[in-house]
Amino acid sequence: MNLVKDIVDRCSGDMLNQIGAKIGVDQDAAGDAVKAAVPAMLGGLASIASREDGAREITSAISSLGSSSMNDMAGMLRGDVDTLADRGSGLLSSLFGDGMIASLAGALGKYAGLTSGSIKSLLAMLAPMVLGKVASAWKAKGGTPQALTNLFAEQRHNIAEAMPAGFSLADAPDWSTAQRTAPSMATATADRYAHPDKPSAARWAVPLALGAIACLLLWSFLRPRDDAGAVADRPADQAQQEVTAMKPLAPAAPAATDVARINDELRDIFATAGKAFADMKDAASAEVARPQLEALNARIDGMQKTLAALPATSTESLRATADRSLAELEVQGAKTLETPGLSPELKTLIDGILQKLATLFSPSSP
């Protein structure tokens, strides 16, 4: 089961036309917005579900849906849309707060080229649909709070994969900070840096140049060696051509906007870790935080890859961000490791997170 795909596929054809008509845009623009909004909303719900009382908040919202579901959504769009939008807005406000919704609407509007008002209307219409699908999947798994937590843990990869290239939650700082188990932004940033849909030359030049250099060096190392005579007989111009081909390309510096985005993500990683550690008051709350820590660990892996692709001259501000945050986090992490009843697996996970963050800029960092 893939929640994102199921919901996005449902929002197609006539239903997508209806959604576009309600927010005043064509089908293509509505489709682009839906493809970014659905995984972002599910990521936000996953964040809530990872909190100690989050499952209760979501199940309460689901209970308020009544008969709303994926099956009757088309009928609801043809009916009293104002009532539907009001219900969706109420659900979003109760779960996320108006500030976070405004932040997400701004990022989605920037990506899809739509106004914040249109995006807020879209989110309000999508909310009953998204929660209705979550409700169906949750009930199929038993309908318990743990079943809801497990559901979002299972969907974490699908949510990450569905985030469209060119859309960044770094443009929605409030939402990004709160989205503790959402797709790894660092990994997504690294992927967009190497393979963007809407690139600038600087964004793909670095990984492309480094990849070319690595391939050439590997080929040179592994190819069969000629004997001395064969080398001596090789024409001088051919040897010169090979030397020229092997000359490393100077990597282009990344765009300032990319460094700023990575810096925002780095700050969010430290903030996420600090919040997660602070929430682990006992063995039970620590286990609730496990999916959040696992997602954070994956984000750090992605950040390591992103930093490794940057030239040293571009990492000075990033290193300063890490240095400012690390000392405080290490103190908080040490306290968390003393939590009574903390399992060995969680201790290993926390130690690993702290170690990775402490060595982000070391020469041996991946």
N, C-alpha and C positions, 0 to 999 in steps of 0.2 A: 504494500500500500504506500502511495506517495500523496500526502495531503496536498502539497502545492500543486502537483499536476492535476489531481482530481478537481480542485477548485478552479484552476485556470482553464482547464478543458471545459468545465461547465459554463464558464463565462465566455462563450463564443457564439457565433451565429446571431440569431435573433436576440438573445439575451444581451450580447455585447452591443448590438445596435440600440437596444433600449437604454442601456447604461449610458452610452455616448449621447443619446438624445436628451437624457435627463440632466447631464452636466454640460451640454452644449458643445460637444466635440464630435469629430468623425470617428468611425469604427477603429481606424488604425491608431489614432491617438489614445482612444480609450483602452485598446488592447495593450499598448506599451505601458500605460499607467497601471493597469491591472497586473501585468507580469512582474512589475516591481513591487506593487503594494502588497500582494498576497504573501510572498515570502517575508517581507518586512513585518507584516502584522503577525504572522505565525512565529517569527523570531521573537517579537515582543511578548507574545503569549508564553513562549517557552521560557523566557526570562522570569515571568511572573510565576510560572509553575515550579521553577527551581527554588523559590523562596518558601520559607516554612509555612506561611499562611496563604501562599499563592494559589495552591490547588483549590482551596475553599473559595477564594475570590472568583476563580474561573467557573467553578461549578455553580456558584450563585448566579453568575451572569448567564450561564447556559440555562438554568432553571427559569430565568425570566423570559426566555425566548418563546415559551408556549409552543405553538404549532409551527413556528418558523423553522424552516429546514432547507436543505438543498433542493428538495423536490418541489416545494411550492414557491421558490424564489421568483420564478418567471411570473407567476400569478401576482405576487406582491408588487413587482415592478409595474405591472399593468394596472394595479389598483391605486390605493392611496399612498403615493410615493412620499408625501410629506410625513405621514405617520411612520412609514418605514425609515425615513431618514432621521426622524426624531428619536426613534427607538435605537437606531444604530449609533447616533451621536451620544445618547445616554449611556450605552454600553461602553463606548470608547472612553468617555469621560470618567466613568466609574473605575475602569480598569487601568487607564494610563494617565489620566489628567489632561486638562486642556493644553498645558504647556508642551507636553511631549507630542500630542497630536499636531499642534501647530508646527513643531520642529520637523516631524516626519512629512507633513504636507509641504513644507518648504523644500525639502530635499527631493520629494517625488515630483513637485512642480518644476524644479530645475532640470530634472532628468527628462521628463516627458514634454516640457515646453508648455505647461498648463498653469493656470492661475492657482494660487493657494486655495481660493474658494471652491474652484472646481474639484480639486483634489480632496478637500474636506468632505464635499458631497459624495464623492466616490467612496471614500473610506467609510462614511456612514452607511452607504448602501451595501458595501461589502461585509461590514461587521456581522450582521445576522447570518450571512451565507458562510463566512469563515467559522464562526462559532457553531453554526448548525452542523457543519462537516466534522469539526472537532468533537462535538457531542456524540455524533453517530459512531465515530471511531473509538471514542472513550468508552461508551456503553458496551461496545462489542468486546472490549478488553476487561469488562467487569464492573466498570463504573465506580471504582474506588479512587481516593486521592493518589495512591501509589500508581494506579493504572494510568492516571493522567500524566504523572511525572515520567513514567516509562514511555508513554506515547510520544512525548516531545523529545525524549532522549533518542528514541528510534528514528525520529524525523529530522534530527539535527543535520545529517549529511544532505538529505533532500533539500532542506531549506538553504543550505550553503550553496549547493549546486544551482539552485534556481535564481540566485541573485544575478540580474543581468549585468553584463559588462557596461561600464559607463555610469552605473548608479552606485553611489557611495553613501553609506550611512555616516561617513565623516561629515557630510553636509547637513546632518541632523544630529548635532552634538548631544542634545538632551536625550533623544531616542537611543543614540549609540551608547551613551554612558549607562543607560538602564538595561540595555539588551545583553544580559550576562551570558546566556547560552545560545545566542544567535550565531549565524554563520561567522566563521573566522574572517574578520575584516582584514587582518594582516595578510592572510593567504589570498583573499580576493584582491587586495591591493597589489600584491606581487604578481598575480596572474594578469591583472589589467596592465601592469607596468610592462609585462612581456608581450601580451596579446590583446591590446585594447581594440574595441570596435571603432572608437572615435579617437585615434591616437594623435599625439604630436610626435615629431621625429625623435625628440629627446627621450620620450617615454619608452620607445622600443630599441633605441640605439645601443644602450648599455648591455642588456642581456643578449642582444643579437651579436654584438662584437665579442663579448666574453665567450659565448657559445662557439663562435667561429674559431676563436683562438684555441679553445679547449679541444675542438675536433681536430684541428691541424696538428697540435702538439701530440695528441694521442696517436694520430696516424703516423707521425714521424717516429714515435717511439716504438710502435708495434710492427711497422713494415719490415720485411726482410732486408738485412744489410747486404749491400754489394761488396764484393771483395775489392782489395786495394787497386787491382789492375783495372777493374771496370770503372772505378771512380776516376782513375787517372785518365781513362780514355773518353770520359764524358765531355762533350763539347762545353767550352767555357760559357757560351751564351745560355745553354740549358741550365747549367749550375746556377748562373746568376738569376735566371727566372725563378728557380725553386727557392732561392734565398729571399727574393723579393716577395714571393707568395707567402712565405712563412713570417714575414715581418708583422708583428702585432699591430692591431689597429688601436688607436687611442680612443678609449671610451668617451662618449659625450657625457657631459654633466647632465643630471636629471633636471627637469623643470622645477622652478621654485615651488610651484603649486603642488607638485608631487612630494617634495620634501616636507612641506607644511602638512599635507594630508597624512604622511607617515608619522610625523611628529604628534599629530592629534591622536592617531591610533596608539602610539607608544604611551602617551599619557593615559589613555583609556585603559590600556592593559594594566598599568600599575594601579589605577583607581579601582578597576574590577577586582584585582587580587586583594587589595586592602579591604574592600567591602566584603568579599567572600570570607577572608580570614576573620574579620570582626563578627560576622554572623555565626561563626562556628562556636557556640557557647558550650555544647556538650556533645556526646557521641551521636545522639539522634539528629541534632541540627547539622552536625558534620556530615553524616550520611546523606542528608537532604542536599547538601552543597556539593556532593561528589560529581554529579553531571556538570555542574557549573565549573568546577575545577578542571575536569577533563576537557571541556570546551576551551577553557582558558589556556590549558597546556598546548592545545592545537593552535591557538592563536599565536602563542609565543613561537612555536615552530615556524609558522608562516612569517612572523616578523624577522626571525633569524635569516630566512631565505631572502627577504626583502633587503635587509641591511647588507647581506653578503654581495648583493648585486650593485650596491652603490659604491662609487669611488670614495676614497678616504676623505677628500675635501668636502664631501656633502654630508658627512656624519657628525660634524662638530656640534651642531645644535641638538642633534638627536642624542648624542652622548651626554650633553649637559642635562637634558630632560631626564635621562635614566639616572644620572648621578644624584640629581636632586631628590628623586623619588625612592631610590633603593634603600638608603639607610633606614628611613622610617618603616618601609615595608619589611625589612629584615627583622626589626624589633617586633612588629606585629606578627610576623611569621613564627618567631621564636615563642611568643606567647601561645599562639595557636597550637604549636606542636606539643605544648604541655596540657592540652585539653584532656581531661580524664576520659578514658575509654576510647581514645582515638585509635582506629585500626592501623596495623602496620602498613597496609596498602595506602591508606590516606597519608600517613606520615611520609612514605616514599614519594607520593605524588606531590605533596607540599614541598619537600626537600628539592625535588626535581625542578619545580617551578622557580623556587628561589635561586637555585644554581644556574638555571638558564638565563634568568634576568640579570644575575650578577656577571655573566660572561657574554652578554650580547655583543659587546664590542671587542672581545678578545680575539687574537689572531686565529685561534683554533675554532672559533664559533662558525657553524656551518654557513 
